[in-house]
Amino acid sequence: MSLLDLITGSTGNQVAQQAENKFGISKNQIIALLAVAAPLVISYLRKKSEDPKEADALNNALDKDHNGSILTDPSQALNREQEGNSILDHIFGGQKTTVENQLSQNTGISSDKIGPVLAMLAPVIMGYIGQQKQANNVTSSGGLGDLLSGILGSSSQQTQASDNPLSNILGSVLGGAAQSSGGGLGDILGSVLGGGNQQQSQQQGGIGGLLGSIFGK
């Protein structure tokens, strides 16, 4: 399963439907949020995994709590919101509020709901990483950096295809903003996945600037 499959396939749609029912937010907005949040979370984790202690902690967490079962039983997401909030606290740290505010502004999901929705999505994203860890036979923390880079790299190839599926999803939700040459979520997503305009990402500030600081661009 690719990252695109996670977002556009059965798991992403089922989780989005549950979130729509619970929070009263458009299913398409949830999918758009997942399309940005998944590579964003994976990018943060890739950066963190450069620290051996962080890599060990992530490896243990994946082995213990994220075996990928949530991908075949997405209803788990409804009961793991508190766990998801703890995951986000650890991943984003002091930048969590900034990330949530920028995602709220760019997706149209209200600031009071963006945190709980992200918390619902976080265990799904971690479950996907755990599933990929097993599928690629990564048995130690030393291989996590390459695994996470590989996930983002394969997604980059897909988003650079002529139909640009993830940007199409975002564009349909945001009225074309994701595909506009003036920045927006398309460039943010491209920046995360390695296919965006780095200069635009730095200039636009917000999440683009945040990502630039993470990757040293």
PyRosetta script that sets phi, psi and omega in degrees:
from pyrosetta import init, pose_from_sequence

init()
pose = pose_from_sequence("MSLLDLITGSTGNQVAQQAENKFGISKNQIIALLAVAAPLVISYLRKKSEDPKEADALNNALDKDHNGSILTDPSQALNREQEGNSILDHIFGGQKTTVENQLSQNTGISSDKIGPVLAMLAPVIMGYIGQQKQANNVTSSGGLGDLLSGILGSSSQQTQASDNPLSNILGSVLGGAAQSSGGGLGDILGSVLGGGNQQQSQQQGGIGGLLGSIFGK")
pose.set_psi(1, 124.8)
pose.set_omega(1, 176.6)
pose.set_phi(2, -84.8)
pose.set_psi(2, 169.8)
pose.set_omega(2, 177.0)
pose.set_phi(3, -62.9)
pose.set_psi(3, -36.8)
pose.set_omega(3, 177.1)
pose.set_phi(4, -63.1)
pose.set_psi(4, -40.3)
pose.set_omega(4, 177.9)
pose.set_phi(5, -61.6)
pose.set_psi(5, -40.2)
pose.set_omega(5, 178.7)
pose.set_phi(6, -59.0)
pose.set_psi(6, -45.4)
pose.set_omega(6, -173.2)
pose.set_phi(7, -74.2)
pose.set_psi(7, -43.9)
pose.set_omega(7, -172.7)
pose.set_phi(8, -98.2)
pose.set_psi(8, -9.9)
pose.set_omega(8, -176.0)
pose.set_phi(9, -88.3)
pose.set_psi(9, -161.8)
pose.set_omega(9, -174.3)
pose.set_phi(10, -60.2)
pose.set_psi(10, -44.1)
pose.set_omega(10, -177.4)
pose.set_phi(11, -61.9)
pose.set_psi(11, -51.6)
pose.set_omega(11, -179.5)
pose.set_phi(12, -59.0)
pose.set_psi(12, -41.4)
pose.set_omega(12, -178.8)
pose.set_phi(13, -68.9)
pose.set_psi(13, -39.2)
pose.set_omega(13, 179.4)
pose.set_phi(14, -67.1)
pose.set_psi(14, -43.3)
pose.set_omega(14, 178.7)
pose.set_phi(15, -64.4)
pose.set_psi(15, -41.3)
pose.set_omega(15, 179.3)
pose.set_phi(16, -63.2)
pose.set_psi(16, -38.2)
pose.set_omega(16, 178.4)
pose.set_phi(17, -65.2)
pose.set_psi(17, -41.5)
pose.set_omega(17, 178.0)
pose.set_phi(18, -63.1)
pose.set_psi(18, -42.6)
pose.set_omega(18, -179.7)
pose.set_phi(19, -66.2)
pose.set_psi(19, -37.9)
pose.set_omega(19, 177.0)
pose.set_phi(20, -61.3)
pose.set_psi(20, -44.5)
pose.set_omega(20, -179.7)
pose.set_phi(21, -65.1)
pose.set_psi(21, -37.4)
pose.set_omega(21, -175.5)
pose.set_phi(22, -79.9)
pose.set_psi(22, -41.1)
pose.set_omega(22, -171.3)
pose.set_phi(23, -108.0)
pose.set_psi(23, -8.2)
pose.set_omega(23, -179.6)
pose.set_phi(24, 70.7)
pose.set_psi(24, 29.7)
pose.set_omega(24, -179.6)
pose.set_phi(25, -108.4)
pose.set_psi(25, 143.9)
pose.set_omega(25, -180.0)
pose.set_phi(26, -54.1)
pose.set_psi(26, 135.4)
pose.set_omega(26, 177.4)
pose.set_phi(27, -56.9)
pose.set_psi(27, -39.6)
pose.set_omega(27, 179.9)
pose.set_phi(28, -64.9)
pose.set_psi(28, -34.9)
pose.set_omega(28, 176.6)
pose.set_phi(29, -66.1)
pose.set_psi(29, -37.3)
pose.set_omega(29, 178.6)
pose.set_phi(30, -65.2)
pose.set_psi(30, -43.3)
pose.set_omega(30, 179.5)
pose.set_phi(31, -64.7)
pose.set_psi(31, -40.2)
pose.set_omega(31, 177.0)
pose.set_phi(32, -62.2)
pose.set_psi(32, -41.1)
pose.set_omega(32, 177.6)
pose.set_phi(33, -63.0)
pose.set_psi(33, -44.1)
pose.set_omega(33, 178.7)
pose.set_phi(34, -62.5)
pose.set_psi(34, -36.6)
pose.set_omega(34, -179.2)
pose.set_phi(35, -63.2)
pose.set_psi(35, -29.1)
pose.set_omega(35, 177.2)
pose.set_phi(36, -94.0)
pose.set_psi(36, -41.7)
pose.set_omega(36, -175.0)
pose.set_phi(37, -66.1)
pose.set_psi(37, -37.7)
pose.set_omega(37, -177.0)
pose.set_phi(38, -61.7)
pose.set_psi(38, -55.2)
pose.set_omega(38, 177.9)
pose.set_phi(39, -65.6)
pose.set_psi(39, -29.1)
pose.set_omega(39, 178.4)
pose.set_phi(40, -65.6)
pose.set_psi(40, -47.7)
pose.set_omega(40, 177.9)
pose.set_phi(41, -61.5)
pose.set_psi(41, -44.2)
pose.set_omega(41, -178.7)
pose.set_phi(42, -64.3)
pose.set_psi(42, -37.1)
pose.set_omega(42, 178.4)
pose.set_phi(43, -65.4)
pose.set_psi(43, -43.4)
pose.set_omega(43, 176.5)
pose.set_phi(44, -60.8)
pose.set_psi(44, -43.9)
pose.set_omega(44, -179.1)
pose.set_phi(45, -65.8)
pose.set_psi(45, -36.8)
pose.set_omega(45, 177.6)
pose.set_phi(46, -61.5)
pose.set_psi(46, -43.1)
pose.set_omega(46, 178.9)
pose.set_phi(47, -64.4)
pose.set_psi(47, -43.5)
pose.set_omega(47, -179.9)
pose.set_phi(48, -63.7)
pose.set_psi(48, -34.4)
pose.set_omega(48, -175.2)
pose.set_phi(49, -68.7)
pose.set_psi(49, -8.6)
pose.set_omega(49, 174.1)
pose.set_phi(50, -67.9)
pose.set_psi(50, -21.8)
pose.set_omega(50, 174.9)
pose.set_phi(51, -89.1)
pose.set_psi(51, 119.6)
pose.set_omega(51, -176.8)
pose.set_phi(52, -54.9)
pose.set_psi(52, -36.7)
pose.set_omega(52, 179.6)
pose.set_phi(53, -67.3)
pose.set_psi(53, -41.7)
pose.set_omega(53, 177.8)
pose.set_phi(54, -65.8)
pose.set_psi(54, -38.3)
pose.set_omega(54, 178.8)
pose.set_phi(55, -64.1)
pose.set_psi(55, -41.7)
pose.set_omega(55, 177.5)
pose.set_phi(56, -63.2)
pose.set_psi(56, -42.8)
pose.set_omega(56, -179.6)
pose.set_phi(57, -63.7)
pose.set_psi(57, -42.0)
pose.set_omega(57, 179.0)
pose.set_phi(58, -65.9)
pose.set_psi(58, -42.8)
pose.set_omega(58, 179.6)
pose.set_phi(59, -60.2)
pose.set_psi(59, -43.8)
pose.set_omega(59, 179.7)
pose.set_phi(60, -66.0)
pose.set_psi(60, -40.6)
pose.set_omega(60, 179.9)
pose.set_phi(61, -64.3)
pose.set_psi(61, -41.5)
pose.set_omega(61, 179.2)
pose.set_phi(62, -64.3)
pose.set_psi(62, -43.4)
pose.set_omega(62, -179.2)
pose.set_phi(63, -66.5)
pose.set_psi(63, -37.1)
pose.set_omega(63, -173.7)
pose.set_phi(64, -83.1)
pose.set_psi(64, -43.5)
pose.set_omega(64, -166.8)
pose.set_phi(65, -120.8)
pose.set_psi(65, -9.6)
pose.set_omega(65, -171.5)
pose.set_phi(66, -134.6)
pose.set_psi(66, 73.0)
pose.set_omega(66, -177.8)
pose.set_phi(67, -89.8)
pose.set_psi(67, 2.1)
pose.set_omega(67, 178.9)
pose.set_phi(68, 93.8)
pose.set_psi(68, -1.0)
pose.set_omega(68, -178.3)
pose.set_phi(69, -62.9)
pose.set_psi(69, -26.7)
pose.set_omega(69, -179.4)
pose.set_phi(70, -64.9)
pose.set_psi(70, -22.2)
pose.set_omega(70, -179.5)
pose.set_phi(71, -70.4)
pose.set_psi(71, -30.7)
pose.set_omega(71, 178.2)
pose.set_phi(72, -96.5)
pose.set_psi(72, -10.4)
pose.set_omega(72, 176.6)
pose.set_phi(73, -135.3)
pose.set_psi(73, 70.8)
pose.set_omega(73, -174.6)
pose.set_phi(74, -61.9)
pose.set_psi(74, -13.5)
pose.set_omega(74, 178.4)
pose.set_phi(75, -63.1)
pose.set_psi(75, -19.4)
pose.set_omega(75, 176.5)
pose.set_phi(76, -57.4)
pose.set_psi(76, -30.2)
pose.set_omega(76, -175.6)
pose.set_phi(77, -59.0)
pose.set_psi(77, -32.3)
pose.set_omega(77, -179.0)
pose.set_phi(78, -65.3)
pose.set_psi(78, -29.7)
pose.set_omega(78, -175.1)
pose.set_phi(79, -99.5)
pose.set_psi(79, 2.6)
pose.set_omega(79, -174.1)
pose.set_phi(80, -119.9)
pose.set_psi(80, 24.3)
pose.set_omega(80, -178.2)
pose.set_phi(81, -65.4)
pose.set_psi(81, -40.8)
pose.set_omega(81, 179.8)
pose.set_phi(82, -63.7)
pose.set_psi(82, -42.2)
pose.set_omega(82, 176.1)
pose.set_phi(83, -61.8)
pose.set_psi(83, -41.4)
pose.set_omega(83, 179.7)
pose.set_phi(84, -61.8)
pose.set_psi(84, -36.9)
pose.set_omega(84, 178.5)
pose.set_phi(85, -64.8)
pose.set_psi(85, -39.0)
pose.set_omega(85, 177.1)
pose.set_phi(86, -65.9)
pose.set_psi(86, -38.3)
pose.set_omega(86, 177.4)
pose.set_phi(87, -60.1)
pose.set_psi(87, -46.8)
pose.set_omega(87, -178.1)
pose.set_phi(88, -67.0)
pose.set_psi(88, -37.7)
pose.set_omega(88, 176.5)
pose.set_phi(89, -57.6)
pose.set_psi(89, -42.9)
pose.set_omega(89, -178.2)
pose.set_phi(90, -71.6)
pose.set_psi(90, -43.6)
pose.set_omega(90, -175.2)
pose.set_phi(91, -68.3)
pose.set_psi(91, -48.8)
pose.set_omega(91, -173.7)
pose.set_phi(92, -92.6)
pose.set_psi(92, -23.2)
pose.set_omega(92, 179.0)
pose.set_phi(93, 55.9)
pose.set_psi(93, -131.4)
pose.set_omega(93, -178.0)
pose.set_phi(94, -68.5)
pose.set_psi(94, -10.9)
pose.set_omega(94, 179.7)
pose.set_phi(95, -92.5)
pose.set_psi(95, 0.9)
pose.set_omega(95, -174.1)
pose.set_phi(96, -58.7)
pose.set_psi(96, -47.2)
pose.set_omega(96, -178.6)
pose.set_phi(97, -63.3)
pose.set_psi(97, -40.7)
pose.set_omega(97, 178.4)
pose.set_phi(98, -61.5)
pose.set_psi(98, -45.6)
pose.set_omega(98, 179.1)
pose.set_phi(99, -61.0)
pose.set_psi(99, -47.3)
pose.set_omega(99, -178.9)
pose.set_phi(100, -61.7)
pose.set_psi(100, -42.6)
pose.set_omega(100, -179.6)
pose.set_phi(101, -63.4)
pose.set_psi(101, -41.9)
pose.set_omega(101, -179.6)
pose.set_phi(102, -68.5)
pose.set_psi(102, -40.7)
pose.set_omega(102, 177.7)
pose.set_phi(103, -64.6)
pose.set_psi(103, -38.1)
pose.set_omega(103, 177.7)
pose.set_phi(104, -61.9)
pose.set_psi(104, -46.4)
pose.set_omega(104, -179.2)
pose.set_phi(105, -63.8)
pose.set_psi(105, -37.6)
pose.set_omega(105, -174.0)
pose.set_phi(106, -85.5)
pose.set_psi(106, -20.7)
pose.set_omega(106, -179.2)
pose.set_phi(107, -106.3)
pose.set_psi(107, -15.1)
pose.set_omega(107, -178.0)
pose.set_phi(108, 81.8)
pose.set_psi(108, 4.2)
pose.set_omega(108, 175.6)
pose.set_phi(109, -80.3)
pose.set_psi(109, 128.4)
pose.set_omega(109, -173.0)
pose.set_phi(110, -59.6)
pose.set_psi(110, 151.6)
pose.set_omega(110, -175.1)
pose.set_phi(111, -62.9)
pose.set_psi(111, -26.9)
pose.set_omega(111, -179.6)
pose.set_phi(112, -79.5)
pose.set_psi(112, -13.8)
pose.set_omega(112, -178.9)
pose.set_phi(113, -109.4)
pose.set_psi(113, -18.9)
pose.set_omega(113, -174.9)
pose.set_phi(114, -61.3)
pose.set_psi(114, -40.9)
pose.set_omega(114, 179.9)
pose.set_phi(115, -62.2)
pose.set_psi(115, -52.7)
pose.set_omega(115, 178.3)
pose.set_phi(116, -60.7)
pose.set_psi(116, -36.2)
pose.set_omega(116, 178.8)
pose.set_phi(117, -67.7)
pose.set_psi(117, -44.4)
pose.set_omega(117, 177.2)
pose.set_phi(118, -60.7)
pose.set_psi(118, -39.1)
pose.set_omega(118, 179.3)
pose.set_phi(119, -63.8)
pose.set_psi(119, -32.0)
pose.set_omega(119, 176.8)
pose.set_phi(120, -72.4)
pose.set_psi(120, -34.1)
pose.set_omega(120, -178.9)
pose.set_phi(121, -79.2)
pose.set_psi(121, -28.4)
pose.set_omega(121, -173.1)
pose.set_phi(122, -57.1)
pose.set_psi(122, -46.6)
pose.set_omega(122, 178.4)
pose.set_phi(123, -63.7)
pose.set_psi(123, -28.1)
pose.set_omega(123, 177.1)
pose.set_phi(124, -67.7)
pose.set_psi(124, -44.2)
pose.set_omega(124, 178.5)
pose.set_phi(125, -64.0)
pose.set_psi(125, -43.5)
pose.set_omega(125, 178.0)
pose.set_phi(126, -64.6)
pose.set_psi(126, -38.0)
pose.set_omega(126, 177.6)
pose.set_phi(127, -62.8)
pose.set_psi(127, -37.4)
pose.set_omega(127, 177.2)
pose.set_phi(128, -64.3)
pose.set_psi(128, -43.9)
pose.set_omega(128, 178.2)
pose.set_phi(129, -61.6)
pose.set_psi(129, -43.0)
pose.set_omega(129, 178.4)
pose.set_phi(130, -62.0)
pose.set_psi(130, -39.3)
pose.set_omega(130, 178.1)
pose.set_phi(131, -65.1)
pose.set_psi(131, -40.9)
pose.set_omega(131, 178.6)
pose.set_phi(132, -68.2)
pose.set_psi(132, -34.7)
pose.set_omega(132, 177.0)
pose.set_phi(133, -60.1)
pose.set_psi(133, -45.0)
pose.set_omega(133, 179.1)
pose.set_phi(134, -68.3)
pose.set_psi(134, -44.1)
pose.set_omega(134, -177.0)
pose.set_phi(135, -63.2)
pose.set_psi(135, -31.2)
pose.set_omega(135, -179.3)
pose.set_phi(136, -98.2)
pose.set_psi(136, 7.4)
pose.set_omega(136, 176.6)
pose.set_phi(137, 54.5)
pose.set_psi(137, 44.1)
pose.set_omega(137, 175.1)
pose.set_phi(138, -88.4)
pose.set_psi(138, 110.6)
pose.set_omega(138, -172.3)
pose.set_phi(139, -106.1)
pose.set_psi(139, -6.0)
pose.set_omega(139, -178.8)
pose.set_phi(140, -137.9)
pose.set_psi(140, 163.7)
pose.set_omega(140, -178.2)
pose.set_phi(141, -64.6)
pose.set_psi(141, -24.1)
pose.set_omega(141, -177.6)
pose.set_phi(142, -63.9)
pose.set_psi(142, -22.2)
pose.set_omega(142, -178.7)
pose.set_phi(143, -96.1)
pose.set_psi(143, 0.9)
pose.set_omega(143, -174.4)
pose.set_phi(144, -69.9)
pose.set_psi(144, -37.9)
pose.set_omega(144, 179.7)
pose.set_phi(145, -59.1)
pose.set_psi(145, -46.0)
pose.set_omega(145, 179.2)
pose.set_phi(146, -66.4)
pose.set_psi(146, -37.9)
pose.set_omega(146, 179.0)
pose.set_phi(147, -61.7)
pose.set_psi(147, -49.3)
pose.set_omega(147, -178.0)
pose.set_phi(148, -66.2)
pose.set_psi(148, -38.7)
pose.set_omega(148, 176.4)
pose.set_phi(149, -63.8)
pose.set_psi(149, -38.2)
pose.set_omega(149, 179.5)
pose.set_phi(150, -65.5)
pose.set_psi(150, -39.4)
pose.set_omega(150, 177.5)
pose.set_phi(151, -61.3)
pose.set_psi(151, -46.2)
pose.set_omega(151, -179.3)
pose.set_phi(152, -69.9)
pose.set_psi(152, -35.9)
pose.set_omega(152, -179.5)
pose.set_phi(153, -65.5)
pose.set_psi(153, -43.4)
pose.set_omega(153, 179.9)
pose.set_phi(154, -66.9)
pose.set_psi(154, -34.1)
pose.set_omega(154, 178.1)
pose.set_phi(155, -69.8)
pose.set_psi(155, -33.9)
pose.set_omega(155, 179.3)
pose.set_phi(156, -61.2)
pose.set_psi(156, -42.4)
pose.set_omega(156, 179.6)
pose.set_phi(157, -61.8)
pose.set_psi(157, -38.2)
pose.set_omega(157, -178.9)
pose.set_phi(158, -69.7)
pose.set_psi(158, -41.5)
pose.set_omega(158, -176.5)
pose.set_phi(159, -72.2)
pose.set_psi(159, -18.6)
pose.set_omega(159, 178.4)
pose.set_phi(160, -88.0)
pose.set_psi(160, -3.4)
pose.set_omega(160, 177.0)
pose.set_phi(161, -66.1)
pose.set_psi(161, 162.6)
pose.set_omega(161, -172.2)
pose.set_phi(162, -60.5)
pose.set_psi(162, -32.2)
pose.set_omega(162, -178.1)
pose.set_phi(163, -86.1)
pose.set_psi(163, -10.8)
pose.set_omega(163, 174.4)
pose.set_phi(164, 41.8)
pose.set_psi(164, 63.7)
pose.set_omega(164, -168.3)
pose.set_phi(165, -58.5)
pose.set_psi(165, -41.3)
pose.set_omega(165, -178.2)
pose.set_phi(166, -67.8)
pose.set_psi(166, -40.0)
pose.set_omega(166, 177.7)
pose.set_phi(167, -66.5)
pose.set_psi(167, -32.9)
pose.set_omega(167, 176.8)
pose.set_phi(168, -62.9)
pose.set_psi(168, -41.5)
pose.set_omega(168, 177.4)
pose.set_phi(169, -59.6)
pose.set_psi(169, -49.7)
pose.set_omega(169, -178.1)
pose.set_phi(170, -64.6)
pose.set_psi(170, -40.5)
pose.set_omega(170, -179.5)
pose.set_phi(171, -62.2)
pose.set_psi(171, -38.4)
pose.set_omega(171, -178.8)
pose.set_phi(172, -67.6)
pose.set_psi(172, -30.5)
pose.set_omega(172, -179.6)
pose.set_phi(173, -82.0)
pose.set_psi(173, -38.4)
pose.set_omega(173, -170.8)
pose.set_phi(174, -105.8)
pose.set_psi(174, 16.3)
pose.set_omega(174, 174.6)
pose.set_phi(175, 69.3)
pose.set_psi(175, 32.3)
pose.set_omega(175, 175.9)
pose.set_phi(176, 92.9)
pose.set_psi(176, -3.2)
pose.set_omega(176, -178.0)
pose.set_phi(177, -61.0)
pose.set_psi(177, -34.1)
pose.set_omega(177, -177.0)
pose.set_phi(178, -67.7)
pose.set_psi(178, -22.5)
pose.set_omega(178, -177.1)
pose.set_phi(179, -103.3)
pose.set_psi(179, 1.4)
pose.set_omega(179, -176.5)
pose.set_phi(180, -73.5)
pose.set_psi(180, 147.8)
pose.set_omega(180, -178.5)
pose.set_phi(181, -75.1)
pose.set_psi(181, -9.3)
pose.set_omega(181, -176.2)
pose.set_phi(182, -89.7)
pose.set_psi(182, 15.5)
pose.set_omega(182, 178.0)
pose.set_phi(183, 107.1)
pose.set_psi(183, -144.7)
pose.set_omega(183, -178.3)
pose.set_phi(184, 87.9)
pose.set_psi(184, -163.1)
pose.set_omega(184, -172.7)
pose.set_phi(185, -66.2)
pose.set_psi(185, -30.0)
pose.set_omega(185, 178.9)
pose.set_phi(186, -60.0)
pose.set_psi(186, -45.1)
pose.set_omega(186, 179.0)
pose.set_phi(187, -70.4)
pose.set_psi(187, -35.8)
pose.set_omega(187, 176.7)
pose.set_phi(188, -60.8)
pose.set_psi(188, -49.0)
pose.set_omega(188, -179.7)
pose.set_phi(189, -63.3)
pose.set_psi(189, -42.7)
pose.set_omega(189, 178.5)
pose.set_phi(190, -61.3)
pose.set_psi(190, -38.0)
pose.set_omega(190, 179.0)
pose.set_phi(191, -64.1)
pose.set_psi(191, -42.9)
pose.set_omega(191, 179.5)
pose.set_phi(192, -62.7)
pose.set_psi(192, -42.0)
pose.set_omega(192, -173.1)
pose.set_phi(193, -93.0)
pose.set_psi(193, 3.4)
pose.set_omega(193, 174.3)
pose.set_phi(194, 90.2)
pose.set_psi(194, 8.3)
pose.set_omega(194, -176.0)
pose.set_phi(195, -119.8)
pose.set_psi(195, 8.8)
pose.set_omega(195, -174.3)
pose.set_phi(196, -95.6)
pose.set_psi(196, 175.4)
pose.set_omega(196, 176.7)
pose.set_phi(197, -83.3)
pose.set_psi(197, 108.7)
pose.set_omega(197, -172.9)
pose.set_phi(198, -64.9)
pose.set_psi(198, -37.9)
pose.set_omega(198, -178.5)
pose.set_phi(199, -64.8)
pose.set_psi(199, -42.4)
pose.set_omega(199, 177.8)
pose.set_phi(200, -62.9)
pose.set_psi(200, -39.5)
pose.set_omega(200, -178.0)
pose.set_phi(201, -63.1)
pose.set_psi(201, -36.3)
pose.set_omega(201, 179.1)
pose.set_phi(202, -71.6)
pose.set_psi(202, -39.7)
pose.set_omega(202, -174.3)
pose.set_phi(203, -72.9)
pose.set_psi(203, -31.4)
pose.set_omega(203, -172.2)
pose.set_phi(204, -75.9)
pose.set_psi(204, -14.2)
pose.set_omega(204, 179.1)
pose.set_phi(205, 71.2)
pose.set_psi(205, -159.2)
pose.set_omega(205, 178.2)
pose.set_phi(206, 58.0)
pose.set_psi(206, -137.6)
pose.set_omega(206, -178.0)
pose.set_phi(207, -65.2)
pose.set_psi(207, -36.0)
pose.set_omega(207, 178.5)
pose.set_phi(208, -58.5)
pose.set_psi(208, -47.0)
pose.set_omega(208, 178.4)
pose.set_phi(209, -65.6)
pose.set_psi(209, -36.2)
pose.set_omega(209, 178.5)
pose.set_phi(210, -62.4)
pose.set_psi(210, -44.0)
pose.set_omega(210, 178.1)
pose.set_phi(211, -65.3)
pose.set_psi(211, -38.7)
pose.set_omega(211, 178.4)
pose.set_phi(212, -59.1)
pose.set_psi(212, -38.1)
pose.set_omega(212, 179.5)
pose.set_phi(213, -69.5)
pose.set_psi(213, -33.3)
pose.set_omega(213, 179.5)
pose.set_phi(214, -67.1)
pose.set_psi(214, -44.1)
pose.set_omega(214, -174.1)
pose.set_phi(215, -91.7)
pose.set_psi(215, -1.1)
pose.set_omega(215, 178.6)
pose.set_phi(216, 72.6)
pose.set_psi(216, 27.5)
pose.set_omega(216, -178.0)
pose.set_phi(217, -81.7)
pose.dump_pdb("model.pdb")
